[in-house]
Amino acid sequence: MSIIRSFSTRARVAALLLCVGGAPAWAAPATSYDPDALKLALSWEKIKFQIDDPAEQIKQIDALAEQADALAAQHPDKSDIVIWDGIITSERASLYNEHGGLTGPIKALQYATRARDTLERMEKKDPKAMDAGAPTSLGVLYYRVPAFPMGFGDKAKARKLLEEAVRNAPNGLDAHYFYADFLQEQGDYAKSAEVLKHALTLPTHPERPIWDKNRRIVIQELLEKVESKAGK
């Protein structure tokens, strides 16, 4: 993305802070979830996929983020809960970046940084938890947030984390989707298509039908886009 030097600070941040949206939502079978983490996951997917009004989305993600922060503080040893706290904070960054008004992009970078710090801790502690939830979400942040001086983005770190995620989560739908999305952004359409096709063969997650259905729709759409680009 080009840098527009004549913009105001707010506009430059908005232009450079790439949407963190589409934050991962890992769905290992619900039986493996901590019950509180599952509640966070189900609430997140309803906000993301079933609410159309941006103002209402922000209102609800703010409330959910407070719940997640409190649970993570109470249960720092429970990987599922802490990872979901990071995911929800990342989604909060996305919504504020897109719909947060004048101060939205600045808040978005603050939330993205907070999510990064949480997920870095979890990637070191438990990189395989929740279908490699921590390295996947961390990789997304590193390839969608701009690089220094406007942010902390780092494509090399993103690649390393996403490759780690697909190794650790062979059935991880989000790990494969976001790795493929990163690959197509880097122009590697053939590899991206290969990863996406594999993702569509992965087992469904009936405990989380909203997330599973919507993620597969996005994967199919991206595959069509990638195949179109590869054919040019």
DRENPA-3360 file (N, C-alpha, C; in nm, 2 decimals, always signed):
BEGIN
1 = MSIIRSFS = +0.09/-0.12/+0.00/+0.00/+0.00/+0.00/+0.09/+0.12/+0.00 ~ +0.06/+0.22/-0.08/+0.14/+0.34/-0.09/+0.12/+0.43/+0.03 ~ +0.22/+0.51/+0.05/+0.22/+0.60/+0.16/+0.18/+0.74/+0.11 ~ +0.08/+0.80/+0.17/+0.03/+0.93/+0.12/+0.08/+1.03/+0.22 ~ +0.19/+1.10/+0.19/+0.25/+1.19/+0.29/+0.18/+1.31/+0.32 ~ +0.09/+1.36/+0.24/+0.02/+1.48/+0.26/-0.10/+1.47/+0.35 ~ -0.14/+1.34/+0.39/-0.26/+1.32/+0.47/-0.23/+1.37/+0.61 ~ -0.34/+1.40/+0.69/-0.33/+1.43/+0.83/-0.28/+1.30/+0.90;
9 = TRARVAAL = -0.25/+1.32/+1.03/-0.20/+1.20/+1.10/-0.31/+1.09/+1.11 ~ -0.43/+1.13/+1.13/-0.54/+1.03/+1.14/-0.56/+0.96/+1.01 ~ -0.55/+1.04/+0.90/-0.57/+0.98/+0.77/-0.46/+0.89/+0.73 ~ -0.34/+0.93/+0.76/-0.22/+0.84/+0.73/-0.23/+0.71/+0.81 ~ -0.27/+0.72/+0.94/-0.28/+0.60/+1.01/-0.39/+0.51/+0.96 ~ -0.50/+0.57/+0.92/-0.61/+0.49/+0.86/-0.57/+0.42/+0.73 ~ -0.49/+0.50/+0.65/-0.45/+0.44/+0.53/-0.35/+0.33/+0.54 ~ -0.26/+0.34/+0.65/-0.16/+0.24/+0.66/-0.19/+0.13/+0.75;
17 = LLCVGGAP = -0.28/+0.15/+0.85/-0.32/+0.04/+0.94/-0.41/-0.05/+0.86 ~ -0.36/-0.16/+0.81/-0.44/-0.25/+0.73/-0.54/-0.32/+0.82 ~ -0.66/-0.34/+0.77/-0.76/-0.40/+0.85/-0.71/-0.53/+0.91 ~ -0.72/-0.55/+1.04/-0.69/-0.67/+1.11/-0.81/-0.76/+1.11 ~ -0.91/-0.72/+1.04/-1.04/-0.79/+1.04/-1.02/-0.93/+0.98 ~ -1.12/-1.01/+1.01/-1.11/-1.15/+0.97/-1.02/-1.22/+1.08 ~ -1.02/-1.16/+1.20/-0.93/-1.22/+1.30/-0.97/-1.37/+1.31 ~ -0.87/-1.46/+1.33/-0.89/-1.60/+1.34/-0.99/-1.64/+1.45;
25 = AWAAPATS = -1.06/-1.75/+1.43/-1.15/-1.80/+1.53/-1.14/-1.95/+1.54 ~ -1.03/-2.00/+1.60/-1.00/-2.14/+1.60/-1.11/-2.22/+1.66 ~ -1.14/-2.33/+1.60/-1.25/-2.42/+1.64/-1.21/-2.56/+1.65 ~ -1.12/-2.59/+1.75/-1.10/-2.73/+1.78/-1.23/-2.78/+1.83 ~ -1.27/-2.91/+1.82/-1.40/-2.96/+1.86/-1.43/-2.90/+2.00 ~ -1.56/-2.86/+2.01/-1.60/-2.79/+2.13/-1.57/-2.86/+2.26 ~ -1.56/-3.00/+2.25/-1.54/-3.07/+2.38/-1.40/-3.05/+2.43 ~ -1.31/-2.99/+2.35/-1.17/-2.97/+2.40/-1.16/-2.83/+2.45;
33 = YDPDALKL = -1.26/-2.75/+2.44/-1.26/-2.61/+2.49/-1.29/-2.60/+2.64 ~ -1.22/-2.51/+2.70/-1.27/-2.47/+2.83/-1.41/-2.41/+2.81 ~ -1.50/-2.43/+2.90/-1.64/-2.38/+2.88/-1.65/-2.23/+2.86 ~ -1.57/-2.16/+2.94/-1.57/-2.01/+2.93/-1.51/-1.97/+2.80 ~ -1.41/-2.04/+2.75/-1.35/-2.00/+2.62/-1.45/-2.02/+2.51 ~ -1.53/-2.13/+2.52/-1.63/-2.16/+2.42/-1.73/-2.05/+2.42 ~ -1.77/-2.00/+2.53/-1.87/-1.89/+2.54/-1.82/-1.77/+2.47 ~ -1.69/-1.74/+2.49/-1.63/-1.63/+2.42/-1.63/-1.65/+2.27;
41 = ALSWEKIK = -1.59/-1.77/+2.23/-1.59/-1.80/+2.08/-1.73/-1.78/+2.02 ~ -1.83/-1.84/+2.08/-1.96/-1.83/+2.02/-2.01/-1.68/+2.02 ~ -1.98/-1.61/+2.12/-2.02/-1.47/+2.13/-1.95/-1.39/+2.02 ~ -1.82/-1.42/+2.00/-1.74/-1.35/+1.89/-1.80/-1.37/+1.76 ~ -1.83/-1.50/+1.72/-1.88/-1.53/+1.59/-2.02/-1.47/+1.56 ~ -2.10/-1.45/+1.67/-2.23/-1.39/+1.65/-2.21/-1.24/+1.61 ~ -2.12/-1.17/+1.69/-2.09/-1.03/+1.66/-2.03/-1.02/+1.52 ~ -1.94/-1.10/+1.48/-1.88/-1.09/+1.35/-1.97/-1.12/+1.23;
49 = FQIDDPAE = -2.04/-1.23/+1.25/-2.12/-1.28/+1.13/-2.27/-1.25/+1.13 ~ -2.32/-1.21/+1.24/-2.47/-1.19/+1.25/-2.51/-1.05/+1.28 ~ -2.42/-0.96/+1.31/-2.46/-0.82/+1.33/-2.41/-0.73/+1.22 ~ -2.50/-0.66/+1.15/-2.46/-0.58/+1.04/-2.42/-0.44/+1.07 ~ -2.48/-0.38/+1.18/-2.46/-0.24/+1.21/-2.32/-0.22/+1.28 ~ -2.23/-0.15/+1.22/-2.10/-0.13/+1.28/-2.10/-0.07/+1.42 ~ -2.19/+0.02/+1.44/-2.19/+0.08/+1.58/-2.23/-0.02/+1.68 ~ -2.32/-0.11/+1.65/-2.36/-0.22/+1.74/-2.25/-0.32/+1.75;
57 = QIKQIDAL = -2.18/-0.35/+1.64/-2.07/-0.44/+1.65/-1.96/-0.39/+1.75 ~ -1.93/-0.26/+1.74/-1.83/-0.20/+1.83/-1.88/-0.21/+1.97 ~ -2.00/-0.17/+1.99/-2.06/-0.18/+2.13/-2.04/-0.32/+2.19 ~ -2.08/-0.42/+2.11/-2.08/-0.55/+2.16/-1.94/-0.61/+2.17 ~ -1.85/-0.57/+2.08/-1.71/-0.62/+2.09/-1.64/-0.56/+2.21 ~ -1.67/-0.43/+2.24/-1.62/-0.37/+2.36/-1.66/-0.45/+2.49 ~ -1.79/-0.48/+2.50/-1.83/-0.55/+2.61/-1.77/-0.69/+2.62 ~ -1.76/-0.76/+2.51/-1.70/-0.89/+2.51/-1.56/-0.89/+2.54;
65 = AEQADALA = -1.49/-0.78/+2.50/-1.34/-0.77/+2.53/-1.32/-0.75/+2.68 ~ -1.41/-0.68/+2.74/-1.40/-0.66/+2.89/-1.42/-0.80/+2.96 ~ -1.51/-0.87/+2.91/-1.53/-1.01/+2.97/-1.41/-1.09/+2.95 ~ -1.35/-1.09/+2.83/-1.24/-1.17/+2.80/-1.12/-1.13/+2.88 ~ -1.10/-1.00/+2.89/-0.98/-0.95/+2.97/-1.00/-1.00/+3.12 ~ -1.12/-0.99/+3.17/-1.14/-1.03/+3.31/-1.11/-1.18/+3.33 ~ -1.16/-1.26/+3.23/-1.14/-1.40/+3.24/-0.99/-1.44/+3.23 ~ -0.92/-1.37/+3.14/-0.78/-1.40/+3.12/-0.70/-1.36/+3.24;
73 = AQHPDKSD = -0.74/-1.25/+3.31/-0.68/-1.21/+3.43/-0.70/-1.32/+3.54 ~ -0.82/-1.37/+3.55/-0.86/-1.47/+3.65/-0.79/-1.61/+3.62 ~ -0.77/-1.64/+3.50/-0.73/-1.77/+3.46/-0.61/-1.77/+3.36 ~ -0.50/-1.71/+3.41/-0.38/-1.69/+3.32/-0.32/-1.82/+3.27 ~ -0.35/-1.93/+3.34/-0.30/-2.06/+3.31/-0.38/-2.14/+3.21 ~ -0.50/-2.08/+3.17/-0.59/-2.15/+3.08/-0.56/-2.10/+2.94 ~ -0.49/-2.17/+2.85/-0.45/-2.13/+2.72/-0.57/-2.08/+2.64 ~ -0.68/-2.16/+2.63/-0.79/-2.13/+2.55/-0.85/-1.99/+2.58;
81 = IVIWDGII = -0.86/-1.96/+2.71/-0.92/-1.83/+2.75/-0.82/-1.72/+2.71 ~ -0.70/-1.73/+2.73/-0.60/-1.62/+2.71/-0.59/-1.60/+2.56 ~ -0.58/-1.71/+2.48/-0.58/-1.69/+2.33/-0.70/-1.62/+2.28 ~ -0.82/-1.66/+2.33/-0.94/-1.59/+2.29/-0.94/-1.44/+2.33 ~ -0.88/-1.41/+2.44/-0.87/-1.27/+2.48/-0.79/-1.20/+2.37 ~ -0.68/-1.26/+2.32/-0.60/-1.20/+2.22/-0.68/-1.19/+2.09 ~ -0.75/-1.29/+2.05/-0.83/-1.29/+1.93/-0.94/-1.18/+1.93 ~ -1.01/-1.17/+2.04/-1.11/-1.07/+2.05/-1.05/-0.93/+2.05;
89 = TSERASLY = -0.94/-0.91/+2.12/-0.87/-0.78/+2.11/-0.83/-0.74/+1.97 ~ -0.79/-0.84/+1.89/-0.75/-0.82/+1.75/-0.87/-0.78/+1.67 ~ -0.98/-0.85/+1.70/-1.11/-0.81/+1.63/-1.15/-0.67/+1.66 ~ -1.13/-0.63/+1.79/-1.16/-0.50/+1.83/-1.08/-0.40/+1.75 ~ -0.95/-0.43/+1.73/-0.87/-0.34/+1.65/-0.93/-0.32/+1.51 ~ -0.97/-0.43/+1.45/-1.03/-0.43/+1.32/-1.15/-0.34/+1.31 ~ -1.24/-0.35/+1.40/-1.36/-0.28/+1.40/-1.34/-0.13/+1.42 ~ -1.25/-0.10/+1.51/-1.21/+0.04/+1.54/-1.14/+0.10/+1.42;
97 = NEHGGLTG = -1.06/+0.03/+1.35/-0.99/+0.08/+1.23/-1.09/+0.11/+1.12 ~ -1.19/+0.03/+1.11/-1.29/+0.05/+1.00/-1.40/+0.15/+1.03 ~ -1.44/+0.15/+1.16/-1.57/+0.22/+1.19/-1.55/+0.30/+1.32 ~ -1.43/+0.33/+1.36/-1.41/+0.40/+1.49/-1.41/+0.55/+1.49 ~ -1.44/+0.61/+1.37/-1.44/+0.75/+1.37/-1.30/+0.81/+1.37 ~ -1.29/+0.94/+1.41/-1.16/+1.01/+1.40/-1.05/+0.94/+1.48 ~ -1.08/+0.89/+1.59/-0.97/+0.83/+1.67/-0.96/+0.68/+1.65 ~ -1.05/+0.63/+1.56/-1.05/+0.48/+1.55/-0.92/+0.42/+1.51;
105 = PIKALQYA = -0.85/+0.47/+1.40/-0.72/+0.41/+1.37/-0.62/+0.41/+1.48 ~ -0.61/+0.51/+1.55/-0.52/+0.52/+1.66/-0.55/+0.41/+1.77 ~ -0.68/+0.40/+1.81/-0.72/+0.30/+1.90/-0.69/+0.16/+1.84 ~ -0.71/+0.15/+1.71/-0.69/+0.02/+1.65/-0.55/-0.03/+1.66 ~ -0.45/+0.06/+1.65/-0.31/+0.02/+1.66/-0.28/-0.01/+1.81 ~ -0.35/+0.06/+1.90/-0.33/+0.02/+2.04/-0.38/-0.12/+2.07 ~ -0.50/-0.15/+2.02/-0.55/-0.28/+2.05/-0.47/-0.39/+1.97 ~ -0.43/-0.36/+1.85/-0.35/-0.46/+1.78/-0.22/-0.49/+1.85;
113 = TRARDTLE = -0.16/-0.38/+1.91/-0.04/-0.40/+1.99/-0.06/-0.49/+2.11 ~ -0.17/-0.46/+2.18/-0.21/-0.54/+2.30/-0.23/-0.68/+2.26 ~ -0.30/-0.71/+2.15/-0.33/-0.84/+2.10/-0.20/-0.91/+2.07 ~ -0.11/-0.84/+2.00/+0.02/-0.90/+1.97/+0.09/-0.95/+2.10 ~ +0.10/-0.86/+2.20/+0.17/-0.90/+2.32/+0.11/-1.02/+2.39 ~ -0.02/-1.03/+2.39/-0.09/-1.14/+2.45/-0.06/-1.27/+2.37 ~ -0.07/-1.26/+2.24/-0.05/-1.38/+2.16/+0.09/-1.42/+2.15 ~ +0.19/-1.33/+2.16/+0.33/-1.37/+2.17/+0.36/-1.46/+2.29;
121 = RMEKKDPK = +0.30/-1.42/+2.40/+0.32/-1.50/+2.52/+0.26/-1.64/+2.50 ~ +0.15/-1.65/+2.44/+0.08/-1.78/+2.43/+0.15/-1.86/+2.32 ~ +0.21/-1.80/+2.22/+0.28/-1.87/+2.11/+0.40/-1.94/+2.17 ~ +0.47/-1.87/+2.27/+0.58/-1.93/+2.33/+0.54/-2.04/+2.43 ~ +0.43/-2.02/+2.50/+0.38/-2.11/+2.60/+0.32/-2.23/+2.54 ~ +0.23/-2.22/+2.45/+0.14/-2.33/+2.40/+0.11/-2.31/+2.25 ~ +0.20/-2.33/+2.16/+0.18/-2.29/+2.02/+0.08/-2.39/+1.95 ~ +0.05/-2.50/+2.01/-0.04/-2.60/+1.94/-0.18/-2.58/+1.99;
129 = AMDAGAPT = -0.20/-2.51/+2.10/-0.34/-2.50/+2.15/-0.44/-2.44/+2.05 ~ -0.56/-2.49/+2.06/-0.67/-2.44/+1.97/-0.63/-2.44/+1.82 ~ -0.58/-2.55/+1.77/-0.54/-2.56/+1.63/-0.44/-2.45/+1.60 ~ -0.34/-2.43/+1.68/-0.23/-2.33/+1.66/-0.29/-2.19/+1.66 ~ -0.38/-2.17/+1.75/-0.45/-2.04/+1.76/-0.36/-1.92/+1.77 ~ -0.26/-1.93/+1.86/-0.17/-1.82/+1.89/-0.08/-1.78/+1.77 ~ +0.00/-1.88/+1.71/+0.08/-1.84/+1.60/+0.00/-1.80/+1.48 ~ -0.12/-1.85/+1.46/-0.20/-1.81/+1.35/-0.24/-1.67/+1.36;
137 = SLGVLYYR = -0.30/-1.63/+1.47/-0.35/-1.49/+1.49/-0.24/-1.40/+1.50 ~ -0.12/-1.44/+1.56/-0.01/-1.35/+1.56/+0.05/-1.33/+1.42 ~ +0.05/-1.43/+1.34/+0.09/-1.42/+1.20/+0.00/-1.32/+1.12 ~ -0.13/-1.33/+1.15/-0.22/-1.23/+1.08/-0.19/-1.09/+1.12 ~ -0.16/-1.06/+1.24/-0.13/-0.93/+1.29/+0.00/-0.88/+1.22 ~ +0.10/-0.97/+1.21/+0.23/-0.93/+1.15/+0.22/-0.90/+1.00 ~ +0.12/-0.96/+0.93/+0.12/-0.93/+0.79/+0.01/-0.83/+0.75 ~ -0.08/-0.79/+0.85/-0.18/-0.70/+0.81/-0.16/-0.56/+0.88;
145 = VPAFPMGF = -0.08/-0.55/+0.98/-0.05/-0.42/+1.04/+0.07/-0.37/+0.97 ~ +0.08/-0.24/+0.95/+0.19/-0.18/+0.87/+0.32/-0.19/+0.95 ~ +0.43/-0.18/+0.88/+0.56/-0.19/+0.94/+0.60/-0.06/+1.01 ~ +0.71/-0.06/+1.08/+0.77/+0.06/+1.14/+0.79/+0.17/+1.03 ~ +0.76/+0.30/+1.06/+0.73/+0.36/+1.19/+0.58/+0.37/+1.23 ~ +0.49/+0.32/+1.14/+0.35/+0.34/+1.17/+0.30/+0.22/+1.25 ~ +0.37/+0.11/+1.25/+0.32/-0.01/+1.32/+0.43/-0.11/+1.35 ~ +0.40/-0.23/+1.37/+0.49/-0.34/+1.40/+0.50/-0.45/+1.30;
153 = GDKAKARK = +0.43/-0.43/+1.18/+0.42/-0.53/+1.08/+0.56/-0.59/+1.04 ~ +0.56/-0.72/+1.00/+0.68/-0.78/+0.96/+0.65/-0.90/+0.88 ~ +0.66/-0.90/+0.75/+0.62/-1.01/+0.66/+0.70/-1.13/+0.69 ~ +0.83/-1.12/+0.72/+0.91/-1.24/+0.75/+0.86/-1.31/+0.87 ~ +0.83/-1.24/+0.98/+0.78/-1.30/+1.10/+0.64/-1.36/+1.07 ~ +0.56/-1.29/+0.99/+0.43/-1.35/+0.95/+0.44/-1.48/+0.89 ~ +0.53/-1.49/+0.79/+0.55/-1.62/+0.72/+0.60/-1.73/+0.81 ~ +0.69/-1.70/+0.90/+0.74/-1.80/+0.99/+0.63/-1.85/+1.08;
161 = LLEEAVRN = +0.55/-1.76/+1.13/+0.44/-1.80/+1.23/+0.33/-1.88/+1.16 ~ +0.30/-1.84/+1.04/+0.19/-1.91/+0.97/+0.23/-2.04/+0.92 ~ +0.36/-2.06/+0.88/+0.41/-2.19/+0.85/+0.41/-2.28/+0.97 ~ +0.45/-2.22/+1.08/+0.45/-2.29/+1.21/+0.30/-2.34/+1.24 ~ +0.21/-2.25/+1.21/+0.07/-2.28/+1.25/+0.02/-2.40/+1.17 ~ +0.04/-2.40/+1.04/-0.01/-2.51/+0.96/+0.06/-2.65/+0.99 ~ +0.19/-2.64/+1.03/+0.26/-2.76/+1.08/+0.19/-2.81/+1.20 ~ +0.16/-2.72/+1.30/+0.11/-2.76/+1.42/-0.04/-2.80/+1.42;
169 = APNGLDAH = -0.11/-2.75/+1.32/-0.25/-2.77/+1.31/-0.29/-2.82/+1.17 ~ -0.26/-2.95/+1.14/-0.29/-3.01/+1.01/-0.44/-3.00/+0.98 ~ -0.53/-2.99/+1.07/-0.67/-2.98/+1.05/-0.72/-2.84/+1.09 ~ -0.64/-2.75/+1.10/-0.68/-2.61/+1.14/-0.73/-2.53/+1.02 ~ -0.86/-2.51/+1.02/-0.92/-2.44/+0.91/-0.86/-2.29/+0.89 ~ -0.86/-2.22/+1.01/-0.81/-2.09/+1.00/-0.66/-2.08/+0.97 ~ -0.58/-2.17/+1.03/-0.44/-2.17/+1.00/-0.41/-2.18/+0.85 ~ -0.48/-2.27/+0.78/-0.47/-2.28/+0.64/-0.52/-2.16/+0.56;
177 = YFYADFLQ = -0.64/-2.11/+0.60/-0.69/-2.00/+0.53/-0.60/-1.88/+0.54 ~ -0.55/-1.84/+0.66/-0.47/-1.72/+0.67/-0.33/-1.74/+0.61 ~ -0.28/-1.86/+0.61/-0.15/-1.89/+0.54/-0.17/-1.87/+0.39 ~ -0.28/-1.92/+0.34/-0.31/-1.90/+0.20/-0.33/-1.75/+0.16 ~ -0.40/-1.68/+0.25/-0.42/-1.54/+0.22/-0.29/-1.46/+0.22 ~ -0.20/-1.50/+0.31/-0.07/-1.44/+0.31/+0.01/-1.47/+0.18 ~ +0.00/-1.59/+0.14/+0.07/-1.63/+0.02/+0.02/-1.56/-0.10 ~ -0.11/-1.54/-0.11/-0.16/-1.47/-0.23/-0.13/-1.32/-0.23;
185 = EQGDYAKS = -0.12/-1.27/-0.11/-0.07/-1.13/-0.10/+0.07/-1.11/-0.14 ~ +0.15/-1.22/-0.12/+0.29/-1.22/-0.17/+0.31/-1.26/-0.31 ~ +0.20/-1.29/-0.38/+0.20/-1.32/-0.52/+0.22/-1.47/-0.55 ~ +0.22/-1.56/-0.45/+0.24/-1.70/-0.47/+0.11/-1.77/-0.49 ~ +0.05/-1.75/-0.60/-0.09/-1.79/-0.62/-0.10/-1.94/-0.63 ~ +0.00/-2.01/-0.69/-0.01/-2.16/-0.70/-0.01/-2.22/-0.56 ~ +0.08/-2.18/-0.48/+0.08/-2.24/-0.34/-0.04/-2.20/-0.26 ~ -0.09/-2.08/-0.28/-0.21/-2.03/-0.21/-0.33/-2.12/-0.25;
193 = AEVLKHAL = -0.34/-2.15/-0.38/-0.46/-2.23/-0.42/-0.45/-2.37/-0.37 ~ -0.32/-2.42/-0.36/-0.30/-2.56/-0.31/-0.35/-2.56/-0.16 ~ -0.31/-2.46/-0.08/-0.35/-2.46/+0.06/-0.50/-2.44/+0.08 ~ -0.56/-2.36/+0.00/-0.70/-2.34/+0.01/-0.78/-2.46/-0.03 ~ -0.74/-2.53/-0.13/-0.81/-2.66/-0.17/-0.80/-2.76/-0.06 ~ -0.68/-2.77/+0.00/-0.67/-2.86/+0.12/-0.76/-2.81/+0.23 ~ -0.77/-2.68/+0.26/-0.86/-2.63/+0.37/-1.00/-2.68/+0.35 ~ -1.05/-2.68/+0.23/-1.19/-2.72/+0.20/-1.22/-2.86/+0.23;
201 = TLPTHPER = -1.11/-2.94/+0.24/-1.13/-3.09/+0.27/-1.12/-3.12/+0.42 ~ -1.09/-3.02/+0.50/-1.08/-3.04/+0.64/-1.21/-3.07/+0.71 ~ -1.21/-3.15/+0.82/-1.34/-3.18/+0.89/-1.41/-3.06/+0.93 ~ -1.54/-3.07/+0.93/-1.63/-2.96/+0.97/-1.63/-2.96/+1.13 ~ -1.68/-2.85/+1.18/-1.69/-2.83/+1.33/-1.83/-2.81/+1.36 ~ -1.91/-2.91/+1.38/-2.06/-2.89/+1.40/-2.09/-2.82/+1.53 ~ -2.00/-2.81/+1.63/-2.02/-2.74/+1.75/-2.02/-2.59/+1.73 ~ -1.96/-2.55/+1.62/-1.95/-2.40/+1.59/-2.00/-2.38/+1.44;
209 = PIWDKNRR = -2.12/-2.40/+1.41/-2.17/-2.40/+1.27/-2.16/-2.26/+1.20 ~ -2.18/-2.15/+1.28/-2.17/-2.02/+1.22/-2.03/-1.99/+1.17 ~ -1.94/-2.01/+1.26/-1.80/-1.99/+1.22/-1.76/-2.08/+1.10 ~ -1.79/-2.21/+1.11/-1.75/-2.31/+1.01/-1.80/-2.27/+0.87 ~ -1.93/-2.24/+0.87/-2.00/-2.21/+0.74/-1.94/-2.09/+0.68 ~ -1.92/-1.98/+0.76/-1.88/-1.85/+0.70/-1.73/-1.86/+0.66 ~ -1.65/-1.93/+0.74/-1.51/-1.94/+0.70/-1.49/-2.02/+0.57 ~ -1.57/-2.12/+0.55/-1.56/-2.20/+0.42/-1.61/-2.11/+0.31;
217 = IVIQELLE = -1.71/-2.03/+0.33/-1.75/-1.94/+0.22/-1.64/-1.85/+0.18 ~ -1.57/-1.79/+0.28/-1.46/-1.70/+0.25/-1.34/-1.77/+0.18 ~ -1.32/-1.90/+0.22/-1.21/-1.98/+0.16/-1.24/-2.00/+0.01 ~ -1.37/-2.04/-0.02/-1.41/-2.06/-0.16/-1.39/-1.93/-0.24 ~ -1.43/-1.82/-0.18/-1.42/-1.69/-0.25/-1.27/-1.66/-0.28 ~ -1.19/-1.68/-0.18/-1.05/-1.65/-0.20/-0.99/-1.75/-0.31 ~ -1.03/-1.87/-0.30/-0.98/-1.97/-0.40/-1.01/-1.92/-0.54 ~ -1.13/-1.88/-0.56/-1.17/-1.83/-0.70/-1.09/-1.71/-0.74;
225 = KVESKAGK = -1.06/-1.62/-0.65/-0.98/-1.50/-0.67/-0.84/-1.54/-0.71 ~ -0.78/-1.64/-0.63/-0.65/-1.68/-0.65/-0.63/-1.75/-0.79 ~ -0.73/-1.84/-0.82/-0.72/-1.91/-0.95/-0.74/-1.82/-1.06 ~ -0.82/-1.71/-1.05/-0.83/-1.61/-1.15/-0.70/-1.54/-1.18 ~ -0.63/-1.50/-1.07/-0.50/-1.43/-1.08/-0.40/-1.53/-1.14 ~ -0.40/-1.65/-1.10/-0.30/-1.75/-1.14/-0.31/-1.77/-1.29 ~ -0.44/-1.76/-1.34/-0.46/-1.78/-1.48/-0.42/-1.67/-1.58 ~ -0.39/-1.55/-1.52/-0.35/-1.44/-1.60/-0.21/-1.44/-1.65;
% end
